[in-house]
Amino acid sequence: MISHMKKKLILPKFKNEDEERDFWSKIDLSEYYEPSDLVPVSFPNLKPTSTPISIRVPDYLINRVKEKANAMDIPYQSLIKKFISDGLKF
């Protein structure tokens, strides 16, 4: 059995994200690591990117949403997002 010595990965100091992105796009990690070196990770606090929007909603409707959200003990904007998400399910 032939044993291959993997190279040691040395990370440079990046001046900006573009430079870092360029570095990672050109590197072959198989030259540095074996599949057995990898470990699973999770990012439990990672939140999806969101975009603020403005919409006109009648006062009575916002008040109803706020009342329902308060009864459910959740922020009213979270409830609005849930309604939108639920409405888009096929």
Backbone as CSV, one residue per row, in Angstrom:
resi,resn,N_x,N_y,N_z,CA_x,CA_y,CA_z,C_x,C_y,C_z
1,MET,0.840,-1.190,0.000,0.000,0.000,0.000,0.878,1.244,0.000
2,ILE,0.597,2.144,-0.895,1.372,3.371,-0.994,0.723,4.436,-0.129
3,SER,1.528,5.044,0.720,1.012,6.089,1.598,1.328,7.450,0.985
4,HIS,0.316,8.262,0.821,0.511,9.603,0.271,0.427,10.619,1.402
5,MET,1.435,11.433,1.471,1.451,12.481,2.485,0.697,13.678,1.930
6,LYS,-0.286,14.123,2.670,-1.065,15.276,2.243,-0.305,16.550,2.576
7,LYS,-0.527,17.562,1.764,0.097,18.851,2.013,-0.579,19.522,3.198
8,LYS,0.155,20.372,3.879,-0.420,21.155,4.976,-1.047,22.414,4.382
9,LEU,-2.294,22.654,4.738,-2.992,23.823,4.223,-2.611,25.046,5.049
10,ILE,-2.040,26.017,4.380,-1.664,27.276,5.033,-2.515,28.380,4.418
11,LEU,-3.305,29.016,5.263,-4.188,30.076,4.781,-3.483,31.424,4.795
12,PRO,-3.550,32.128,3.683,-2.960,33.473,3.661,-3.866,34.463,4.386
13,LYS,-3.340,35.635,4.646,-4.158,36.728,5.174,-4.861,37.357,3.973
14,PHE,-6.169,37.401,4.027,-6.928,37.953,2.914,-7.177,39.434,3.134
15,LYS,-7.039,40.213,2.059,-7.271,41.652,2.148,-8.757,41.971,2.132
16,ASN,-9.545,41.097,1.484,-10.981,41.327,1.374,-11.678,40.023,0.989
17,GLU,-12.996,40.061,0.939,-13.758,38.855,0.615,-13.520,38.389,-0.812
18,ASP,-13.320,39.309,-1.726,-13.056,38.917,-3.114,-11.777,38.101,-3.211
19,GLU,-10.759,38.526,-2.498,-9.490,37.801,-2.504,-9.675,36.413,-1.889
20,GLU,-10.429,36.332,-0.809,-10.680,35.046,-0.162,-11.499,34.131,-1.078
21,ARG,-12.519,34.678,-1.701,-13.359,33.905,-2.626,-12.514,33.345,-3.759
22,ASP,-11.612,34.159,-4.292,-10.735,33.728,-5.374,-9.838,32.577,-4.918
23,PHE,-9.300,32.686,-3.708,-8.449,31.631,-3.156,-9.198,30.312,-3.082
24,TRP,-10.404,30.320,-2.476,-11.153,29.079,-2.280,-11.663,28.505,-3.595
25,SER,-11.869,29.334,-4.606,-12.372,28.826,-5.882,-11.303,28.059,-6.650
26,LYS,-10.039,28.270,-6.311,-8.944,27.640,-7.053,-8.274,26.484,-6.306
27,ILE,-8.696,26.219,-5.091,-8.017,25.217,-4.279,-8.733,23.862,-4.378
28,ASP,-7.965,22.796,-4.360,-8.519,21.438,-4.350,-8.249,20.861,-2.961
29,LEU,-9.288,20.814,-2.134,-9.106,20.362,-0.754,-8.684,18.900,-0.648
30,SER,-8.892,18.128,-1.705,-8.466,16.717,-1.658,-6.944,16.592,-1.616
31,GLU,-6.246,17.648,-1.937,-4.784,17.636,-1.825,-4.329,17.809,-0.377
32,TYR,-5.252,18.215,0.485,-4.921,18.511,1.872,-5.615,17.609,2.882
33,TYR,-6.766,17.082,2.506,-7.556,16.308,3.463,-8.093,15.033,2.850
34,GLU,-8.277,14.036,3.707,-8.950,12.795,3.338,-10.415,12.936,3.718
35,PRO,-11.310,12.213,3.061,-12.714,12.267,3.462,-12.915,11.938,4.943
36,SER,-12.089,11.069,5.477,-12.223,10.696,6.893,-11.848,11.842,7.835
37,ASP,-11.186,12.875,7.323,-10.817,14.033,8.142,-12.016,14.949,8.396
38,LEU,-13.039,14.826,7.569,-14.171,15.731,7.647,-15.113,15.343,8.781
39,VAL,-15.696,16.351,9.405,-16.668,16.124,10.471,-17.922,16.943,10.153
40,PRO,-19.091,16.398,10.486,-20.308,17.166,10.222,-20.408,18.387,11.140
41,VAL,-20.967,19.450,10.606,-21.188,20.658,11.397,-22.628,21.113,11.198
42,SER,-23.102,21.907,12.128,-24.421,22.502,11.956,-24.330,23.961,12.362
43,PHE,-25.227,24.734,11.832,-25.284,26.160,12.122,-26.692,26.469,12.621
44,PRO,-26.980,26.140,13.879,-28.347,26.276,14.374,-28.859,27.711,14.439
45,ASN,-27.972,28.673,14.511,-28.416,30.064,14.637,-28.363,30.834,13.325
46,LEU,-28.080,30.112,12.231,-27.995,30.755,10.929,-29.400,31.113,10.455
47,LYS,-29.593,32.356,10.121,-30.905,32.810,9.687,-30.846,33.138,8.199
48,PRO,-31.924,32.826,7.478,-31.918,33.149,6.052,-31.868,34.665,5.837
49,THR,-31.262,35.042,4.754,-31.198,36.452,4.407,-32.613,36.959,4.183
50,SER,-32.899,38.132,4.678,-34.227,38.695,4.476,-34.101,40.094,3.886
51,THR,-35.161,40.513,3.223,-35.206,41.814,2.597,-36.363,42.598,3.182
52,PRO,-36.099,43.783,3.717,-37.207,44.585,4.241,-38.068,45.096,3.088
53,ILE,-39.381,45.083,3.306,-40.306,45.609,2.307,-41.293,46.545,2.990
54,SER,-41.943,47.355,2.194,-43.007,48.222,2.706,-44.275,47.898,1.933
55,ILE,-45.366,47.665,2.663,-46.664,47.463,2.021,-47.705,48.252,2.806
56,ARG,-48.718,48.650,2.123,-49.807,49.370,2.780,-50.871,48.354,3.180
57,VAL,-51.172,48.350,4.479,-52.160,47.421,5.034,-53.116,48.239,5.892
58,PRO,-54.411,47.986,5.767,-55.363,48.741,6.585,-55.084,48.557,8.083
59,ASP,-55.306,49.622,8.836,-55.041,49.595,10.280,-55.751,48.434,10.974
60,TYR,-57.038,48.216,10.609,-57.783,47.155,11.301,-57.133,45.792,11.087
61,LEU,-56.543,45.580,9.883,-55.911,44.294,9.593,-54.634,44.118,10.417
62,ILE,-53.831,45.162,10.498,-52.611,45.103,11.311,-52.985,44.871,12.775
63,ASN,-54.015,45.551,13.240,-54.444,45.359,14.630,-54.883,43.917,14.884
64,ARG,-55.607,43.325,13.931,-56.038,41.925,14.083,-54.826,40.989,14.130
65,VAL,-53.863,41.245,13.265,-52.649,40.416,13.243,-51.900,40.564,14.563
66,LYS,-51.784,41.784,15.052,-51.087,42.017,16.320,-51.804,41.324,17.476
67,GLU,-53.133,41.366,17.470,-53.885,40.678,18.520,-53.650,39.175,18.477
68,LYS,-53.707,38.605,17.275,-53.493,37.162,17.123,-52.064,36.781,17.518
69,ALA,-51.083,37.590,17.084,-49.681,37.324,17.425,-49.472,37.404,18.933
70,ASN,-50.104,38.394,19.561,-49.985,38.544,21.008,-50.556,37.319,21.719
71,ALA,-51.704,36.830,21.242,-52.315,35.642,21.840,-51.432,34.408,21.660
72,MET,-50.663,34.388,20.572,-49.764,33.257,20.296,-48.381,33.475,20.910
73,ASP,-48.158,34.667,21.478,-46.889,35.044,22.094,-45.717,34.993,21.099
74,ILE,-45.969,35.543,19.908,-44.912,35.666,18.903,-44.955,37.082,18.335
75,PRO,-43.845,37.564,17.781,-43.857,38.895,17.158,-44.819,38.923,15.961
76,TYR,-45.520,40.032,15.790,-46.526,40.095,14.729,-45.914,39.990,13.333
77,GLN,-44.695,40.486,13.154,-44.064,40.373,11.833,-43.729,38.911,11.522
78,SER,-43.385,38.140,12.546,-43.143,36.711,12.341,-44.430,36.017,11.914
79,LEU,-45.540,36.424,12.508,-46.823,35.835,12.137,-47.184,36.187,10.693
80,ILE,-46.922,37.406,10.285,-47.177,37.806,8.893,-46.345,36.938,7.953
81,LYS,-45.063,36.728,8.284,-44.203,35.886,7.437,-44.745,34.466,7.365
82,LYS,-45.248,33.960,8.502,-45.811,32.619,8.512,-47.044,32.553,7.618
83,PHE,-47.918,33.563,7.699,-49.104,33.597,6.833,-48.715,33.590,5.363
84,ILE,-47.725,34.386,5.013,-47.276,34.441,3.619,-46.730,33.078,3.203
85,SER,-45.875,32.503,4.044,-45.302,31.196,3.738,-46.374,30.129,3.576
86,ASP,-47.325,30.107,4.532,-48.420,29.132,4.457,-49.257,29.328,3.190
87,GLY,-49.452,30.558,2.813,-50.248,30.858,1.622,-49.583,30.438,0.330
88,LEU,-48.267,30.277,0.352,-47.531,29.896,-0.854,-47.338,28.393,-0.991
89,LYS,-47.727,27.629,0.008,-47.591,26.164,-0.066,-48.610,25.611,-1.039
90,PHE,-48.158,24.695,-1.867,-49.049,24.112,-2.878,-49.590,22.783,-2.416
